[in-house]
Amino acid sequence: MTKFDKDDLLDEATKRTGLTDYGDLALEEPLGVLLNSLDHEADLTPARREHHRQNIMRVLEKRLRLVDDRKTYPEIAQQEIKAPIFIVGLPRTGSTHLHALMALGVGVRSPLHWEMMMPSPPPQKETFTTDPRIAEVQAMVAKTSSELMKRHPFDAQRPEQCWGLFDWTFMNYSLLSGDGLPTYRDWLLNADFADMYEAHRRTLQQLHWRNPGRWVLKLPKHVFTMDSLIRTYPDAGIVWTHRDPGSVLPSAASFVGKIRSASSNYDSWRFGLEWTSFEELGLHRGLAARDQLGDRLKVCDVHYNDLMRDPSGTVGQIYSFFGHPYDDETRGRIAEWMAKNPQTKHGVHSYTAEQFGLSEAGLRRRFAAYIERFGVEPDA
């Protein structure tokens, strides 16, 4: 089967866009490592290979346009991202729900799915809810399977994780979800993340320029790279979400496993054990960085049970912690959103730990130090 050719992909992206400047951030090495893993480790079917090819082309075109926008509109590079708030922690800890609620705050901005997928030209406040790109991205979202929607709700106008803010460096942990890519994974774990977070910052500047606000962002995988995050955003606030690992890890394996199951060599037990070790590594890296950064890191710890019991009150406590107002308008927005988006809106996400070679009791023993440190209780 024909292998991916990096130069051909780069050339095709320039032909499609009419642009040639890929900018000064990392590209050749991360893309080369990714393509090597896809060619030699992923055991791709023709359909899966084409899927990856289209995604790579989309990201290359996105990068070319972002670089061009930055030259066309010098004001973008002058934007200051002040005191952003990042939601981090283990996955499946209520962070998606919390992100959606915090995004409703007056004066708050969270990156929406459509603007991260198609950030060029820079979105404008005046047309933010009517931009034709919304419908284009929603058409893509409509192809999402009902099973995946149960695990993670997608919508063009819903706040989404930070993947789309740094994906154009091809340094992106989300790429590990779709296929087994051990070489790319190990390279990424040892990479210098400076360019990855600079891409994040530049994309955020792009979105901020004509529709500013205080940014609330979310990505559990920031725990892998907390030191780089804080070097890029030294005044950032951190919301660290906590939930029983006996619930978290099987849920994460079920969510990511649904994506990975498209791979021809997917095995649920092997994957469950692999992904649990991966998440455990991320947690240890994040806690080590948290301890090392000490008082330089402003952290608000949030427990899943508290969030589920009192969503509005939890958001209010977080905003108070970071000095952001929590007014009646925000409370009203949250109440309206909660009424329209019950937890089972897209169906019930059913899974067991045993499906993935795990056990709840075993996971609690394995993560006992974390549970004790933060007083994590089983789901209420």
C-alpha positions as YAML, in Angstrom:
chain: A
units: angstrom
residues:
- id: 1
  name: MET
  ca: [0.00, 0.00, 0.00]
- id: 2
  name: THR
  ca: [1.25, 3.50, -0.83]
- id: 3
  name: LYS
  ca: [2.79, 5.26, 2.16]
- id: 4
  name: PHE
  ca: [2.04, 8.81, 3.20]
- id: 5
  name: ASP
  ca: [4.40, 11.28, 1.57]
- id: 6
  name: LYS
  ca: [4.99, 14.36, 3.70]
- id: 7
  name: ASP
  ca: [6.15, 16.57, 0.84]
- id: 8
  name: ASP
  ca: [3.17, 15.60, -1.31]
- id: 9
  name: LEU
  ca: [0.77, 16.49, 1.50]
- id: 10
  name: LEU
  ca: [2.44, 19.85, 2.05]
- id: 11
  name: ASP
  ca: [2.40, 20.61, -1.67]
- id: 12
  name: GLU
  ca: [-1.24, 19.66, -2.03]
- id: 13
  name: ALA
  ca: [-2.25, 21.93, 0.86]
- id: 14
  name: THR
  ca: [-0.47, 24.88, -0.78]
- id: 15
  name: LYS
  ca: [-2.23, 24.16, -4.07]
- id: 16
  name: ARG
  ca: [-5.64, 23.99, -2.39]
- id: 17
  name: THR
  ca: [-5.17, 27.26, -0.53]
- id: 18
  name: GLY
  ca: [-2.88, 29.19, -2.84]
- id: 19
  name: LEU
  ca: [-0.70, 29.87, 0.22]
- id: 20
  name: THR
  ca: [2.91, 28.79, 0.77]
- id: 21
  name: ASP
  ca: [3.98, 30.09, 4.20]
- id: 22
  name: TYR
  ca: [3.65, 27.47, 6.95]
- id: 23
  name: GLY
  ca: [5.11, 29.82, 9.56]
- id: 24
  name: ASP
  ca: [7.90, 29.37, 12.07]
- id: 25
  name: LEU
  ca: [6.50, 26.78, 14.47]
- id: 26
  name: ALA
  ca: [7.34, 23.07, 14.53]
- id: 27
  name: LEU
  ca: [5.94, 21.10, 11.60]
- id: 28
  name: GLU
  ca: [8.39, 18.86, 9.73]
- id: 29
  name: GLU
  ca: [9.44, 16.68, 12.66]
- id: 30
  name: PRO
  ca: [6.05, 16.10, 14.33]
- id: 31
  name: LEU
  ca: [4.31, 15.48, 11.02]
- id: 32
  name: GLY
  ca: [7.09, 13.14, 9.93]
- id: 33
  name: VAL
  ca: [6.90, 11.08, 13.15]
- id: 34
  name: LEU
  ca: [3.11, 10.90, 12.90]
- id: 35
  name: LEU
  ca: [3.18, 9.71, 9.29]
- id: 36
  name: ASN
  ca: [5.81, 7.09, 10.12]
- id: 37
  name: SER
  ca: [3.62, 5.72, 12.91]
- id: 38
  name: LEU
  ca: [0.56, 5.68, 10.70]
- id: 39
  name: ASP
  ca: [2.45, 3.85, 7.96]
- id: 40
  name: HIS
  ca: [4.22, 1.26, 10.10]
- id: 41
  name: GLU
  ca: [2.15, 0.77, 13.28]
- id: 42
  name: ALA
  ca: [-1.52, 1.56, 12.71]
- id: 43
  name: ASP
  ca: [-2.42, -1.30, 10.33]
- id: 44
  name: LEU
  ca: [-4.76, 1.04, 8.44]
- id: 45
  name: THR
  ca: [-7.55, -0.09, 6.17]
- id: 46
  name: PRO
  ca: [-7.90, 1.93, 2.94]
- id: 47
  name: ALA
  ca: [-10.88, 3.78, 4.41]
- id: 48
  name: ARG
  ca: [-9.01, 4.54, 7.62]
- id: 49
  name: ARG
  ca: [-5.98, 5.75, 5.66]
- id: 50
  name: GLU
  ca: [-8.16, 8.13, 3.67]
- id: 51
  name: HIS
  ca: [-9.75, 9.36, 6.91]
- id: 52
  name: HIS
  ca: [-6.33, 10.29, 8.27]
- id: 53
  name: ARG
  ca: [-5.28, 11.84, 4.98]
- id: 54
  name: GLN
  ca: [-8.31, 14.14, 4.95]
- id: 55
  name: ASN
  ca: [-7.71, 15.17, 8.56]
- id: 56
  name: ILE
  ca: [-4.06, 15.94, 7.86]
- id: 57
  name: MET
  ca: [-5.01, 18.03, 4.83]
- id: 58
  name: ARG
  ca: [-7.60, 19.93, 6.89]
- id: 59
  name: VAL
  ca: [-5.01, 20.78, 9.54]
- id: 60
  name: LEU
  ca: [-2.37, 21.82, 6.99]
- id: 61
  name: GLU
  ca: [-4.83, 24.11, 5.24]
- id: 62
  name: LYS
  ca: [-5.89, 25.52, 8.60]
- id: 63
  name: ARG
  ca: [-2.26, 26.26, 9.47]
- id: 64
  name: LEU
  ca: [-1.61, 28.04, 6.17]
- id: 65
  name: ARG
  ca: [-4.66, 30.25, 6.67]
- id: 66
  name: LEU
  ca: [-3.83, 31.06, 10.29]
- id: 67
  name: VAL
  ca: [-0.30, 32.13, 9.32]
- id: 68
  name: ASP
  ca: [-1.70, 34.22, 6.46]
- id: 69
  name: ASP
  ca: [-4.31, 35.88, 8.72]
- id: 70
  name: ARG
  ca: [-1.57, 36.84, 11.15]
- id: 71
  name: LYS
  ca: [0.30, 38.64, 8.35]
- id: 72
  name: THR
  ca: [-2.86, 40.21, 6.90]
- id: 73
  name: TYR
  ca: [-4.12, 41.46, 10.27]
- id: 74
  name: PRO
  ca: [-1.15, 42.56, 12.43]
- id: 75
  name: GLU
  ca: [-3.60, 43.37, 15.22]
- id: 76
  name: ILE
  ca: [-3.96, 39.64, 15.97]
- id: 77
  name: ALA
  ca: [-0.40, 39.39, 17.27]
- id: 78
  name: GLN
  ca: [-1.05, 42.33, 19.64]
- id: 79
  name: GLN
  ca: [-3.89, 40.62, 21.51]
- id: 80
  name: GLU
  ca: [-3.30, 39.92, 25.21]
- id: 81
  name: ILE
  ca: [-4.86, 36.82, 26.74]
- id: 82
  name: LYS
  ca: [-5.25, 37.84, 30.38]
- id: 83
  name: ALA
  ca: [-5.84, 35.45, 33.30]
- id: 84
  name: PRO
  ca: [-7.36, 32.56, 31.33]
- id: 85
  name: ILE
  ca: [-8.91, 29.70, 33.30]
- id: 86
  name: PHE
  ca: [-8.06, 26.11, 32.35]
- id: 87
  name: ILE
  ca: [-10.08, 23.07, 33.42]
- id: 88
  name: VAL
  ca: [-7.75, 20.07, 33.81]
- id: 89
  name: GLY
  ca: [-7.56, 16.71, 35.59]
- id: 90
  name: LEU
  ca: [-8.35, 13.12, 34.78]
- id: 91
  name: PRO
  ca: [-10.89, 12.74, 31.95]
- id: 92
  name: ARG
  ca: [-14.56, 11.87, 32.56]
- id: 93
  name: THR
  ca: [-14.65, 13.96, 35.75]
- id: 94
  name: GLY
  ca: [-17.53, 16.22, 34.73]
- id: 95
  name: SER
  ca: [-15.18, 18.65, 33.00]
- id: 96
  name: THR
  ca: [-17.19, 18.82, 29.76]
- id: 97
  name: HIS
  ca: [-20.32, 19.66, 31.73]
- id: 98
  name: LEU
  ca: [-18.46, 22.20, 33.85]
- id: 99
  name: HIS
  ca: [-16.91, 23.81, 30.77]
- id: 100
  name: ALA
  ca: [-20.32, 24.28, 29.18]
- id: 101
  name: LEU
  ca: [-21.67, 25.91, 32.35]
- id: 102
  name: MET
  ca: [-18.69, 28.19, 32.93]
- id: 103
  name: ALA
  ca: [-18.87, 29.34, 29.30]
- id: 104
  name: LEU
  ca: [-22.26, 30.89, 30.09]
- id: 105
  name: GLY
  ca: [-20.75, 33.49, 32.40]
- id: 106
  name: VAL
  ca: [-21.14, 37.16, 31.51]
- id: 107
  name: GLY
  ca: [-17.91, 38.36, 29.91]
- id: 108
  name: VAL
  ca: [-16.62, 34.82, 29.42]
- id: 109
  name: ARG
  ca: [-15.32, 33.36, 26.15]
- id: 110
  name: SER
  ca: [-14.82, 29.67, 25.49]
- id: 111
  name: PRO
  ca: [-13.69, 28.35, 22.11]
- id: 112
  name: LEU
  ca: [-16.63, 26.86, 20.26]
- id: 113
  name: HIS
  ca: [-16.32, 23.79, 18.09]
- id: 114
  name: TRP
  ca: [-17.01, 25.62, 14.82]
- id: 115
  name: GLU
  ca: [-14.47, 28.41, 15.35]
- id: 116
  name: MET
  ca: [-11.70, 25.99, 16.28]
- id: 117
  name: MET
  ca: [-12.43, 23.86, 13.23]
- id: 118
  name: MET
  ca: [-12.57, 26.88, 10.90]
- id: 119
  name: PRO
  ca: [-10.87, 29.88, 12.58]
- id: 120
  name: SER
  ca: [-10.06, 31.76, 9.37]
- id: 121
  name: PRO
  ca: [-10.95, 34.51, 8.81]
- id: 122
  name: PRO
  ca: [-11.06, 35.65, 12.46]
- id: 123
  name: PRO
  ca: [-14.64, 35.37, 13.81]
- id: 124
  name: GLN
  ca: [-16.51, 38.59, 14.54]
- id: 125
  name: LYS
  ca: [-18.75, 39.35, 17.52]
- id: 126
  name: GLU
  ca: [-21.43, 40.90, 15.29]
- id: 127
  name: THR
  ca: [-21.93, 37.72, 13.25]
- id: 128
  name: PHE
  ca: [-20.84, 35.17, 15.84]
- id: 129
  name: THR
  ca: [-24.16, 33.34, 15.98]
- id: 130
  name: THR
  ca: [-24.95, 33.63, 12.26]
- id: 131
  name: ASP
  ca: [-21.57, 32.87, 10.69]
- id: 132
  name: PRO
  ca: [-22.06, 30.44, 7.77]
- id: 133
  name: ARG
  ca: [-19.23, 28.28, 9.10]
- id: 134
  name: ILE
  ca: [-21.55, 27.17, 11.91]
- id: 135
  name: ALA
  ca: [-23.80, 25.30, 9.50]
- id: 136
  name: GLU
  ca: [-20.81, 23.83, 7.69]
- id: 137
  name: VAL
  ca: [-19.34, 22.41, 10.90]
- id: 138
  name: GLN
  ca: [-22.75, 21.29, 12.15]
- id: 139
  name: ALA
  ca: [-23.10, 19.21, 8.99]
- id: 140
  name: MET
  ca: [-19.88, 17.44, 10.00]
- id: 141
  name: VAL
  ca: [-21.15, 16.98, 13.56]
- id: 142
  name: ALA
  ca: [-24.36, 15.42, 12.23]
- id: 143
  name: LYS
  ca: [-22.30, 12.45, 11.06]
- id: 144
  name: THR
  ca: [-21.25, 11.63, 14.64]
- id: 145
  name: SER
  ca: [-22.60, 8.27, 15.77]
- id: 146
  name: SER
  ca: [-25.28, 8.19, 18.46]
- id: 147
  name: GLU
  ca: [-23.02, 5.95, 20.58]
- id: 148
  name: LEU
  ca: [-20.23, 8.53, 20.54]
- id: 149
  name: MET
  ca: [-22.69, 11.32, 21.36]
- id: 150
  name: LYS
  ca: [-23.68, 9.42, 24.52]
- id: 151
  name: ARG
  ca: [-20.07, 9.55, 25.62]
- id: 152
  name: HIS
  ca: [-19.28, 13.14, 24.64]
- id: 153
  name: PRO
  ca: [-21.86, 15.58, 23.23]
- id: 154
  name: PHE
  ca: [-20.76, 17.43, 20.10]
- id: 155
  name: ASP
  ca: [-22.32, 20.54, 18.60]
- id: 156
  name: ALA
  ca: [-20.94, 23.27, 16.37]
- id: 157
  name: GLN
  ca: [-21.90, 25.96, 18.89]
- id: 158
  name: ARG
  ca: [-20.87, 24.11, 22.03]
- id: 159
  name: PRO
  ca: [-17.59, 24.85, 23.86]
- id: 160
  name: GLU
  ca: [-14.98, 22.27, 22.93]
- id: 161
  name: GLN
  ca: [-11.63, 21.11, 24.24]
- id: 162
  name: CYS
  ca: [-8.34, 22.76, 23.34]
- id: 163
  name: TRP
  ca: [-7.36, 20.21, 20.67]
- id: 164
  name: GLY
  ca: [-8.22, 22.58, 17.86]
- id: 165
  name: LEU
  ca: [-6.07, 25.38, 19.27]
- id: 166
  name: PHE
  ca: [-2.76, 23.59, 18.81]
- id: 167
  name: ASP
  ca: [-3.52, 20.85, 16.30]
- id: 168
  name: TRP
  ca: [-1.71, 22.67, 13.50]
- id: 169
  name: THR
  ca: [1.65, 21.74, 15.04]
- id: 170
  name: PHE
  ca: [0.69, 18.03, 14.81]
- id: 171
  name: MET
  ca: [1.64, 17.83, 18.48]
- id: 172
  name: ASN
  ca: [-1.68, 16.63, 19.76]
- id: 173
  name: TYR
  ca: [-2.58, 13.89, 22.24]
- id: 174
  name: SER
  ca: [-5.97, 13.48, 20.57]
- id: 175
  name: LEU
  ca: [-4.20, 11.77, 17.66]
- id: 176
  name: LEU
  ca: [-3.57, 8.81, 19.97]
- id: 177
  name: SER
  ca: [-7.29, 8.13, 20.30]
- id: 178
  name: GLY
  ca: [-7.92, 6.79, 16.83]
- id: 179
  name: ASP
  ca: [-5.12, 4.24, 16.36]
- id: 180
  name: GLY
  ca: [-2.25, 2.63, 18.19]
- id: 181
  name: LEU
  ca: [0.75, 4.86, 17.43]
- id: 182
  name: PRO
  ca: [3.44, 3.90, 19.96]
- id: 183
  name: THR
  ca: [6.34, 5.67, 18.24]
- id: 184
  name: TYR
  ca: [4.41, 8.91, 17.88]
- id: 185
  name: ARG
  ca: [3.14, 8.57, 21.49]
- id: 186
  name: ASP
  ca: [6.62, 8.06, 22.90]
- id: 187
  name: TRP
  ca: [8.04, 10.89, 20.80]
- id: 188
  name: LEU
  ca: [5.25, 13.21, 21.99]
- id: 189
  name: LEU
  ca: [5.78, 12.31, 25.64]
- id: 190
  name: ASN
  ca: [9.40, 13.46, 25.32]
- id: 191
  name: ALA
  ca: [8.85, 16.48, 23.08]
- id: 192
  name: ASP
  ca: [9.52, 20.15, 23.73]
- id: 193
  name: PHE
  ca: [6.02, 21.61, 24.02]
- id: 194
  name: ALA
  ca: [6.98, 25.27, 23.57]
- id: 195
  name: ASP
  ca: [5.78, 25.43, 19.94]
- id: 196
  name: MET
  ca: [2.62, 23.49, 20.77]
- id: 197
  name: TYR
  ca: [1.57, 26.06, 23.35]
- id: 198
  name: GLU
  ca: [2.70, 28.96, 21.18]
- id: 199
  name: ALA
  ca: [0.31, 27.62, 18.52]
- id: 200
  name: HIS
  ca: [-2.39, 27.48, 21.21]
- id: 201
  name: ARG
  ca: [-1.73, 31.10, 22.16]
- id: 202
  name: ARG
  ca: [-1.67, 32.35, 18.56]
- id: 203
  name: THR
  ca: [-4.94, 30.62, 17.73]
- id: 204
  name: LEU
  ca: [-6.52, 32.06, 20.86]
- id: 205
  name: GLN
  ca: [-5.33, 35.52, 19.81]
- id: 206
  name: GLN
  ca: [-7.02, 34.93, 16.45]
- id: 207
  name: LEU
  ca: [-10.34, 34.15, 18.13]
- id: 208
  name: HIS
  ca: [-9.97, 36.93, 20.70]
- id: 209
  name: TRP
  ca: [-9.26, 39.80, 18.33]
- id: 210
  name: ARG
  ca: [-12.79, 40.57, 17.10]
- id: 211
  name: ASN
  ca: [-14.70, 38.79, 19.88]
- id: 212
  name: PRO
  ca: [-12.81, 39.19, 23.16]
- id: 213
  name: GLY
  ca: [-13.59, 37.97, 26.66]
- id: 214
  name: ARG
  ca: [-12.07, 36.18, 29.63]
- id: 215
  name: TRP
  ca: [-11.17, 32.75, 28.36]
- id: 216
  name: VAL
  ca: [-12.31, 29.53, 30.01]
- id: 217
  name: LEU
  ca: [-10.67, 26.51, 28.38]
- id: 218
  name: LYS
  ca: [-10.73, 22.79, 29.00]
- id: 219
  name: LEU
  ca: [-8.50, 19.83, 28.27]
- id: 220
  name: PRO
  ca: [-7.75, 16.98, 30.67]
- id: 221
  name: LYS
  ca: [-4.49, 16.28, 28.80]
- id: 222
  name: HIS
  ca: [-3.03, 19.61, 29.91]
- id: 223
  name: VAL
  ca: [-1.88, 17.63, 32.97]
- id: 224
  name: PHE
  ca: [0.83, 16.13, 30.76]
- id: 225
  name: THR
  ca: [2.25, 19.57, 30.01]
- id: 226
  name: MET
  ca: [1.38, 21.84, 32.95]
- id: 227
  name: ASP
  ca: [4.81, 23.45, 33.08]
- id: 228
  name: SER
  ca: [4.58, 24.48, 29.40]
- id: 229
  name: LEU
  ca: [1.05, 25.77, 29.89]
- id: 230
  name: ILE
  ca: [2.14, 28.01, 32.76]
- id: 231
  name: ARG
  ca: [5.20, 29.27, 30.88]
- id: 232
  name: THR
  ca: [2.85, 30.35, 28.08]
- id: 233
  name: TYR
  ca: [0.11, 31.72, 30.37]
- id: 234
  name: PRO
  ca: [1.85, 32.69, 33.65]
- id: 235
  name: ASP
  ca: [-1.30, 34.29, 35.07]
- id: 236
  name: ALA
  ca: [-3.57, 31.33, 34.28]
- id: 237
  name: GLY
  ca: [-5.99, 29.90, 36.82]
- id: 238
  name: ILE
  ca: [-6.46, 26.14, 37.06]
- id: 239
  name: VAL
  ca: [-9.67, 24.29, 37.85]
- id: 240
  name: TRP
  ca: [-8.69, 20.71, 38.73]
- id: 241
  name: THR
  ca: [-11.62, 18.30, 38.58]
- id: 242
  name: HIS
  ca: [-11.66, 15.12, 40.69]
- id: 243
  name: ARG
  ca: [-13.69, 11.92, 40.50]
- id: 244
  name: ASP
  ca: [-13.37, 8.34, 41.71]
- id: 245
  name: PRO
  ca: [-10.80, 6.57, 39.47]
- id: 246
  name: GLY
  ca: [-12.94, 3.44, 39.72]
- id: 247
  name: SER
  ca: [-15.52, 5.29, 37.64]
- id: 248
  name: VAL
  ca: [-13.19, 7.52, 35.63]
- id: 249
  name: LEU
  ca: [-10.89, 4.99, 33.97]
- id: 250
  name: PRO
  ca: [-13.59, 2.59, 32.69]
- id: 251
  name: SER
  ca: [-15.53, 5.58, 31.36]
- id: 252
  name: ALA
  ca: [-12.43, 6.94, 29.62]
- id: 253
  name: ALA
  ca: [-11.69, 3.51, 28.15]
- id: 254
  name: SER
  ca: [-15.27, 3.30, 26.88]
- id: 255
  name: PHE
  ca: [-15.18, 6.77, 25.32]
- id: 256
  name: VAL
  ca: [-11.79, 6.55, 23.66]
- id: 257
  name: GLY
  ca: [-12.31, 2.86, 22.95]
- id: 258
  name: LYS
  ca: [-15.34, 3.71, 20.83]
- id: 259
  name: ILE
  ca: [-13.07, 5.84, 18.65]
- id: 260
  name: ARG
  ca: [-10.25, 3.27, 18.68]
- id: 261
  name: SER
  ca: [-12.66, 0.46, 17.73]
- id: 262
  name: ALA
  ca: [-12.54, 1.73, 14.13]
- id: 263
  name: SER
  ca: [-8.96, 0.43, 14.07]
- id: 264
  name: SER
  ca: [-8.53, -3.01, 12.50]
- id: 265
  name: ASN
  ca: [-6.48, -4.37, 15.42]
- id: 266
  name: TYR
  ca: [-8.64, -3.11, 18.31]
- id: 267
  name: ASP
  ca: [-8.84, -5.32, 21.39]
- id: 268
  name: SER
  ca: [-10.83, -3.92, 24.33]
- id: 269
  name: TRP
  ca: [-8.77, -5.54, 27.11]
- id: 270
  name: ARG
  ca: [-5.42, -4.60, 25.63]
- id: 271
  name: PHE
  ca: [-6.66, -1.09, 24.98]
- id: 272
  name: GLY
  ca: [-8.16, -0.67, 28.46]
- id: 273
  name: LEU
  ca: [-4.91, -1.63, 30.16]
- id: 274
  name: GLU
  ca: [-2.86, 0.56, 27.82]
- id: 275
  name: TRP
  ca: [-5.07, 3.63, 28.21]
- id: 276
  name: THR
  ca: [-5.24, 3.30, 31.99]
- id: 277
  name: SER
  ca: [-1.44, 3.39, 32.17]
- id: 278
  name: PHE
  ca: [-1.41, 6.40, 29.85]
- id: 279
  name: GLU
  ca: [-3.89, 8.34, 32.01]
- id: 280
  name: GLU
  ca: [-1.98, 7.34, 35.14]
- id: 281
  name: LEU
  ca: [1.22, 8.77, 33.66]
- id: 282
  name: GLY
  ca: [-0.56, 12.02, 32.85]
- id: 283
  name: LEU
  ca: [-1.91, 12.32, 36.38]
- id: 284
  name: HIS
  ca: [1.55, 11.75, 37.90]
- id: 285
  name: ARG
  ca: [3.09, 14.32, 35.55]
- id: 286
  name: GLY
  ca: [0.40, 16.85, 36.40]
- id: 287
  name: LEU
  ca: [0.69, 16.38, 40.16]
- id: 288
  name: ALA
  ca: [4.48, 16.59, 39.98]
- id: 289
  name: ALA
  ca: [4.25, 19.87, 38.06]
- id: 290
  name: ARG
  ca: [1.64, 21.14, 40.51]
- id: 291
  name: ASP
  ca: [3.95, 20.43, 43.43]
- id: 292
  name: GLN
  ca: [6.96, 21.95, 41.69]
- id: 293
  name: LEU
  ca: [5.12, 25.13, 40.66]
- id: 294
  name: GLY
  ca: [3.78, 25.59, 44.18]
- id: 295
  name: ASP
  ca: [2.38, 29.05, 44.86]
- id: 296
  name: ARG
  ca: [2.91, 30.09, 41.24]
- id: 297
  name: LEU
  ca: [-0.07, 27.88, 40.38]
- id: 298
  name: LYS
  ca: [-3.51, 29.11, 41.44]
- id: 299
  name: VAL
  ca: [-5.68, 25.98, 41.66]
- id: 300
  name: CYS
  ca: [-9.34, 25.55, 42.49]
- id: 301
  name: ASP
  ca: [-10.13, 21.88, 43.20]
- id: 302
  name: VAL
  ca: [-13.63, 20.73, 42.19]
- id: 303
  name: HIS
  ca: [-15.18, 17.37, 43.04]
- id: 304
  name: TYR
  ca: [-17.53, 15.60, 40.65]
- id: 305
  name: ASN
  ca: [-20.11, 14.87, 43.35]
- id: 306
  name: ASP
  ca: [-20.28, 18.56, 44.32]
- id: 307
  name: LEU
  ca: [-20.66, 19.59, 40.69]
- id: 308
  name: MET
  ca: [-23.47, 17.11, 40.07]
- id: 309
  name: ARG
  ca: [-25.23, 18.05, 43.32]
- id: 310
  name: ASP
  ca: [-25.08, 21.83, 42.83]
- id: 311
  name: PRO
  ca: [-23.87, 22.85, 39.34]
- id: 312
  name: SER
  ca: [-24.75, 26.52, 39.63]
- id: 313
  name: GLY
  ca: [-23.28, 26.87, 43.11]
- id: 314
  name: THR
  ca: [-20.08, 25.16, 41.99]
- id: 315
  name: VAL
  ca: [-19.65, 27.58, 39.09]
- id: 316
  name: GLY
  ca: [-20.26, 30.47, 41.48]
- id: 317
  name: GLN
  ca: [-17.57, 29.20, 43.85]
- id: 318
  name: ILE
  ca: [-15.08, 28.86, 40.99]
- id: 319
  name: TYR
  ca: [-15.75, 32.36, 39.70]
- id: 320
  name: SER
  ca: [-15.44, 33.77, 43.22]
- id: 321
  name: PHE
  ca: [-12.10, 31.97, 43.63]
- id: 322
  name: PHE
  ca: [-10.76, 33.62, 40.46]
- id: 323
  name: GLY
  ca: [-12.34, 37.01, 41.06]
- id: 324
  name: HIS
  ca: [-14.88, 36.82, 38.24]
- id: 325
  name: PRO
  ca: [-18.42, 38.12, 38.86]
- id: 326
  name: TYR
  ca: [-21.28, 35.66, 39.18]
- id: 327
  name: ASP
  ca: [-24.51, 37.57, 38.65]
- id: 328
  name: ASP
  ca: [-28.21, 36.84, 38.20]
- id: 329
  name: GLU
  ca: [-27.88, 36.85, 34.42]
- id: 330
  name: THR
  ca: [-25.30, 34.07, 34.59]
- id: 331
  name: ARG
  ca: [-27.45, 32.10, 37.05]
- id: 332
  name: GLY
  ca: [-30.41, 32.42, 34.68]
- id: 333
  name: ARG
  ca: [-28.35, 31.25, 31.70]
- id: 334
  name: ILE
  ca: [-27.17, 28.20, 33.64]
- id: 335
  name: ALA
  ca: [-30.70, 27.30, 34.76]
- id: 336
  name: GLU
  ca: [-31.95, 27.56, 31.17]
- id: 337
  name: TRP
  ca: [-29.07, 25.50, 29.82]
- id: 338
  name: MET
  ca: [-29.55, 22.80, 32.45]
- id: 339
  name: ALA
  ca: [-33.25, 22.51, 31.58]
- id: 340
  name: LYS
  ca: [-32.44, 22.07, 27.89]
- id: 341
  name: ASN
  ca: [-29.49, 19.70, 28.39]
- id: 342
  name: PRO
  ca: [-30.24, 16.94, 30.90]
- id: 343
  name: GLN
  ca: [-27.45, 14.45, 31.52]
- id: 344
  name: THR
  ca: [-29.21, 11.75, 29.48]
- id: 345
  name: LYS
  ca: [-30.11, 14.00, 26.54]
- id: 346
  name: HIS
  ca: [-28.25, 11.76, 24.09]
- id: 347
  name: GLY
  ca: [-28.92, 8.50, 25.93]
- id: 348
  name: VAL
  ca: [-27.22, 6.55, 28.71]
- id: 349
  name: HIS
  ca: [-23.52, 5.75, 28.47]
- id: 350
  name: SER
  ca: [-23.30, 2.13, 29.65]
- id: 351
  name: TYR
  ca: [-20.04, 0.29, 30.33]
- id: 352
  name: THR
  ca: [-18.27, -1.86, 32.92]
- id: 353
  name: ALA
  ca: [-14.67, -1.92, 34.09]
- id: 354
  name: GLU
  ca: [-14.48, -5.62, 33.27]
- id: 355
  name: GLN
  ca: [-15.06, -4.91, 29.56]
- id: 356
  name: PHE
  ca: [-11.59, -3.37, 29.51]
- id: 357
  name: GLY
  ca: [-9.70, -5.84, 31.71]
- id: 358
  name: LEU
  ca: [-10.12, -3.60, 34.77]
- id: 359
  name: SER
  ca: [-11.93, -3.64, 38.11]
- id: 360
  name: GLU
  ca: [-13.21, -0.72, 40.16]
- id: 361
  name: ALA
  ca: [-11.62, -2.06, 43.34]
- id: 362
  name: GLY
  ca: [-8.29, -2.60, 41.61]
- id: 363
  name: LEU
  ca: [-8.32, 0.92, 40.21]
- id: 364
  name: ARG
  ca: [-9.02, 2.39, 43.63]
- id: 365
  name: ARG
  ca: [-6.03, 0.50, 45.05]
- id: 366
  name: ARG
  ca: [-3.87, 1.64, 42.16]
- id: 367
  name: PHE
  ca: [-4.84, 5.32, 42.61]
- id: 368
  name: ALA
  ca: [-5.02, 5.20, 46.41]
- id: 369
  name: ALA
  ca: [-2.47, 7.98, 46.94]
- id: 370
  name: TYR
  ca: [-4.41, 10.32, 44.65]
- id: 371
  name: ILE
  ca: [-7.72, 9.42, 46.33]
- id: 372
  name: GLU
  ca: [-6.29, 10.07, 49.79]
- id: 373
  name: ARG
  ca: [-4.57, 13.31, 48.83]
- id: 374
  name: PHE
  ca: [-7.74, 14.95, 47.51]
- id: 375
  name: GLY
  ca: [-10.38, 13.14, 49.56]
- id: 376
  name: VAL
  ca: [-12.02, 11.66, 46.48]
- id: 377
  name: GLU
  ca: [-15.21, 9.74, 47.23]
- id: 378
  name: PRO
  ca: [-17.12, 7.19, 45.13]
- id: 379
  name: ASP
  ca: [-19.84, 8.62, 42.88]
- id: 380
  name: ALA
  ca: [-22.88, 9.65, 44.88]
...
